Amino acid sequence: MKSFGFAQRQLAAAVACQSTVIVLVGLVVGIPLGIAVGRSLWGLFAHQLSAVVDPTIPVIPIILVAGGSIILANLVAALPGRDAAHTPTALVLQAE
């Protein structure tokens, strides 16, 4: 991206954006899938125990975990983004 003319801030922002998008895709797929699988498995398990089969979905913890995962992904991506932003373009092109 530096060879296309990205500035240091733009490159760091691109890395942060990529990590956020990856986490968002995982959340969009994982949360509904996890809820569906969890409800069905709890239904099978609860029927065997003759327990209550009405599971609840804890919305607040799901929102907190989703927000925390986005924050964590951006914190983890900060170091590679900074390193990529400070790598000289000539060094990157020389490797190609």
C-alpha positions as CSV (number, residue, x, y, z in Angstrom):
1,M,0.0,0.0,0.0
2,K,3.0,2.3,0.6
3,S,4.0,1.8,-3.1
4,F,0.6,3.2,-4.0
5,G,1.2,6.3,-2.1
6,F,-0.3,5.6,1.3
7,A,0.9,7.9,4.1
8,Q,1.9,6.4,7.5
9,R,-1.4,7.3,9.1
10,Q,-3.4,5.9,6.1
11,L,-1.5,2.6,6.3
12,A,-2.0,2.3,10.0
13,A,-5.7,3.1,9.5
14,A,-6.0,0.5,6.8
15,V,-4.5,-2.2,9.1
16,A,-7.0,-1.2,11.8
17,C,-9.9,-1.3,9.4
18,Q,-8.9,-4.7,8.2
19,S,-8.8,-6.1,11.7
20,T,-12.1,-4.5,12.5
21,V,-13.8,-6.0,9.4
22,I,-12.4,-9.4,10.2
23,V,-13.8,-9.3,13.7
24,L,-17.1,-7.9,12.6
25,V,-17.6,-10.8,10.0
26,G,-16.8,-13.3,12.8
27,L,-19.3,-11.6,15.1
28,V,-22.0,-11.4,12.4
29,V,-21.6,-15.1,11.7
30,G,-20.6,-16.4,15.1
31,I,-23.2,-14.8,17.4
32,P,-26.4,-16.0,15.5
33,L,-24.8,-19.4,14.9
34,G,-23.8,-19.7,18.5
35,I,-27.2,-18.7,19.7
36,A,-28.9,-21.2,17.4
37,V,-26.6,-24.1,18.2
38,G,-26.7,-23.3,21.9
39,R,-30.5,-23.2,22.0
40,S,-30.9,-26.5,20.1
41,L,-28.3,-28.3,22.3
42,W,-29.8,-26.9,25.5
43,G,-33.2,-28.1,24.2
44,L,-31.9,-31.6,23.7
45,F,-30.2,-31.6,27.1
46,A,-33.1,-30.1,29.0
47,H,-35.6,-32.6,27.6
48,Q,-33.4,-35.5,28.9
49,L,-33.4,-33.9,32.4
50,S,-37.0,-32.9,32.3
51,A,-35.9,-29.3,32.9
52,V,-37.2,-26.0,31.7
53,V,-36.5,-25.7,27.9
54,D,-37.0,-21.9,27.7
55,P,-33.4,-20.6,27.3
56,T,-32.8,-16.8,27.6
57,I,-30.3,-14.8,25.5
58,P,-28.1,-12.6,27.6
59,V,-28.0,-9.5,25.4
60,I,-25.8,-7.3,27.6
61,P,-23.0,-9.8,27.9
62,I,-23.1,-10.5,24.1
63,I,-22.8,-6.8,23.4
64,L,-19.9,-6.5,25.9
65,V,-18.0,-9.4,24.4
66,A,-18.6,-8.1,20.9
67,G,-17.3,-4.6,21.8
68,G,-14.4,-6.1,23.7
69,S,-13.4,-8.2,20.8
70,I,-13.4,-5.2,18.5
71,I,-11.3,-3.2,20.9
72,L,-8.9,-6.2,21.4
73,A,-8.5,-6.7,17.7
74,N,-7.6,-3.1,17.2
75,L,-5.1,-3.2,20.1
76,V,-3.5,-6.3,18.6
77,A,-3.4,-4.7,15.2
78,A,-1.8,-1.5,16.5
79,L,1.7,-2.9,16.6
80,P,1.8,-4.5,13.1
81,G,0.1,-1.3,11.8
82,R,2.8,0.9,13.3
83,D,5.6,-1.4,12.0
84,A,4.1,-1.4,8.5
85,A,3.7,2.4,8.6
86,H,7.4,2.9,9.6
87,T,8.9,0.4,7.1
88,P,10.6,2.2,4.3
89,T,9.0,1.7,0.9
90,A,12.2,0.9,-0.8
91,L,12.8,-2.0,1.6
92,V,9.5,-3.5,0.8
93,L,9.9,-3.1,-2.9
94,Q,13.4,-4.6,-2.8
95,A,12.0,-7.8,-1.4
96,E,9.7,-8.2,-4.4
